Amino acid sequence: MKTLDKKTVFKSTDKVIELMLESKKQSKIESQERYDTEEFQEILRKLRQLKKEKK
């Protein structure tokens, strides 16, 4: 039976942390871009209006 060579995916925990932070930052940027769209703002206005009408 052949043994598989184990390869390290990440070189260090610092690299893992760096990648996680980069991913989080990118996610925040994308969320903000969606929030800034006119379509999204229109949905928010409608939701606020509905909330006011329920009170």
N, CA and C of each residue as an Amber inpcrd file, in Angstrom:
protein
   165
   0.8490000  -1.1830000   0.0000000   0.0000000   0.0000000   0.0000000
   0.9000000   1.2530000   0.0000000   0.5030000   2.2090000  -0.8120000
   1.2870000   3.4260000  -0.9730000   0.8680000   4.4820000   0.0500000
   1.8240000   5.1670000   0.6360000   1.4700000   6.2610000   1.5450000
   1.4270000   7.5640000   0.7550000   0.4490000   8.3630000   1.0770000
   0.2960000   9.6380000   0.3830000   1.2160000  10.6770000   0.9980000
   1.7690000  11.4910000   0.1540000   2.5840000  12.5990000   0.6460000
   1.6550000  13.6560000   1.2160000   1.9200000  14.0280000   2.4390000
   1.0950000  15.0700000   3.0550000   1.7090000  16.4160000   2.7270000
   0.8720000  17.2990000   2.2290000   1.3360000  18.6420000   1.9110000
   0.6210000  19.6360000   2.8070000   1.3450000  20.5890000   3.2810000
   0.7590000  21.6270000   4.1110000   0.0580000  22.6220000   3.1930000
  -1.2120000  22.8600000   3.4790000  -1.9720000  23.7980000   2.6590000
  -1.5240000  25.2250000   2.9440000  -1.3770000  25.5450000   4.2230000
  -0.9200000  26.8710000   4.6100000   0.4260000  26.7490000   5.3030000
   1.2670000  27.6900000   5.0630000   2.6100000  27.6470000   5.6320000
   2.6210000  27.9880000   7.1260000   1.7440000  28.8770000   7.5350000
   1.7520000  29.2710000   8.9420000   0.3720000  29.7660000   9.3660000
   0.1900000  29.8550000  10.6680000  -1.0840000  30.3840000  11.1690000
  -1.2300000  31.8600000  10.8120000  -0.1030000  32.5620000  10.7130000
  -0.1630000  33.9740000  10.3160000  -0.7840000  34.1280000   8.9300000
  -0.4390000  33.2280000   8.0410000  -0.9780000  33.2770000   6.6810000
  -2.4850000  32.9920000   6.7060000  -2.9050000  32.0430000   7.5170000
  -4.3320000  31.7250000   7.6470000  -5.0900000  32.9460000   8.1520000
  -4.5570000  33.5700000   9.1850000  -5.1970000  34.7560000   9.7600000
  -5.2540000  35.8830000   8.7280000  -4.1800000  36.0670000   8.0130000
  -4.1360000  37.1040000   6.9750000  -5.2050000  36.8590000   5.9100000
  -5.3320000  35.6190000   5.4830000  -6.3400000  35.2860000   4.4670000
  -7.7590000  35.4760000   4.9930000  -7.9700000  35.1230000   6.2440000
  -9.3020000  35.2980000   6.8360000  -9.6680000  36.7770000   6.9350000
  -8.7180000  37.5880000   7.3570000  -8.9730000  39.0280000   7.4570000
  -9.2350000  39.6420000   6.0840000  -8.4700000  39.2010000   5.1010000
  -8.6570000  39.6950000   3.7320000 -10.0480000  39.3170000   3.2160000
 -10.4580000  38.0990000   3.4940000 -11.7750000  37.6340000   3.0690000
 -12.8800000  38.4460000   3.7380000 -12.7140000  38.7040000   5.0380000
 -13.7010000  39.4930000   5.7760000 -13.7910000  40.9130000   5.2210000
 -12.6340000  41.4970000   4.9290000 -12.5980000  42.8520000   4.3850000
 -13.3010000  42.8970000   3.0270000 -13.0220000  41.9050000   2.1890000
 -13.6550000  41.8480000   0.8700000 -15.1680000  41.6980000   0.9940000
 -15.5930000  40.8950000   1.9350000 -17.0190000  40.6890000   2.1670000
 -17.6960000  41.9980000   2.5890000 -17.0320000  42.7550000   3.4620000
 -17.5840000  44.0500000   3.8910000 -17.7040000  45.0130000   2.7130000
 -16.7040000  45.0260000   1.8560000 -16.7260000  45.9000000   0.6800000
 -17.8960000  45.5300000  -0.2190000 -18.0870000  44.2360000  -0.4490000
 -19.1930000  43.7860000  -1.3040000 -20.5350000  44.1190000  -0.6820000
 -20.6540000  43.9530000   0.6300000 -21.9070000  44.2900000   1.3090000
 -22.2110000  45.7760000   1.1670000 -21.1980000  46.5920000   1.3400000
 -21.3920000  48.0400000   1.2230000 -21.7900000  48.4210000  -0.1960000
 -21.1970000  47.7620000  -1.1820000 -21.5420000  48.0480000  -2.5770000
 -23.0030000  47.7100000  -2.8510000 -23.4750000  46.5900000  -2.2980000
 -24.8880000  46.2320000  -2.4670000 -25.7840000  47.2430000  -1.7730000
 -25.3920000  47.6410000  -0.5670000 -26.1780000  48.5900000   0.2060000
 -26.2950000  49.9270000  -0.5140000 -25.2650000  50.3160000  -1.2080000
 -25.2380000  51.6040000  -1.8970000 -26.0590000  51.6420000  -3.1840000
 -26.5230000  50.5160000  -3.6600000 -27.2720000  50.5200000  -4.9210000
 -28.6390000  51.1660000  -4.7290000 -29.1200000  51.7890000  -5.7720000
 -30.4270000  52.4540000  -5.7290000 -31.5430000  51.4410000  -5.4680000
 -31.4220000  50.2800000  -6.0670000 -32.4380000  49.2300000  -5.8940000
 -32.5600000  48.8320000  -4.4160000 -31.4340000  48.6530000  -3.7560000
 -31.4410000  48.2750000  -2.3480000 -32.0240000  49.3900000  -1.4930000
 -31.6790000  50.6250000  -1.8030000 -32.2080000  51.7670000  -1.0480000
 -33.7250000  51.8680000  -1.1990000 -34.2110000  51.5550000  -2.3810000
 -35.6570000  51.5730000  -2.6190000 -36.3550000  50.5110000  -1.7610000
 -35.7620000  49.3480000  -1.6630000 -36.3170000  48.2700000  -0.8270000
 -36.3550000  48.7170000   0.6350000 -35.2790000  49.3540000   1.0910000
 -35.2500000  49.8520000   2.4690000 -36.3450000  50.8860000   2.7220000
 -36.5390000  51.7810000   1.7580000 -37.5930000  52.7950000   1.9070000
 -38.9650000  52.1300000   2.0270000 -39.2040000  51.1310000   1.2050000
 -40.4940000  50.4260000   1.2500000 -40.6850000  49.7090000   2.5780000
 -39.6360000  49.0720000   3.0700000 -39.7180000  48.3860000   4.3620000
 -39.9940000  49.3640000   5.4950000 -39.3300000  50.5020000   5.4580000
 -39.5620000  51.5170000   6.5010000 -41.0050000  52.0150000   6.4530000
 -41.4970000  52.2000000   5.2350000 -42.8730000  52.6710000   5.0680000
 -43.8630000  51.6400000   5.6210000 -43.6230000  50.3820000   5.3160000
 -44.4980000  49.3310000   5.8200000 -44.4600000  49.2550000   7.3420000
 -43.3010000  49.4470000   7.8920000 -43.1360000  49.4160000   9.3490000
 -43.9250000  50.5600000   9.9890000 -43.8780000  51.7340000   9.3760000
 -44.6180000  52.8800000   9.8910000 -46.1180000  52.6380000   9.8190000
 -46.5590000  52.0280000   8.7320000 -47.9940000  51.7840000   8.5480000
 -48.5290000  50.7720000   9.5590000 -47.7070000  49.8440000   9.9880000
 -48.1340000  48.8390000  10.9570000 -48.3560000  49.4250000  12.3430000
 -47.6570000  50.5030000  12.6650000 -47.7700000  51.1010000  14.0100000
 -49.0510000  51.8210000  14.2200000
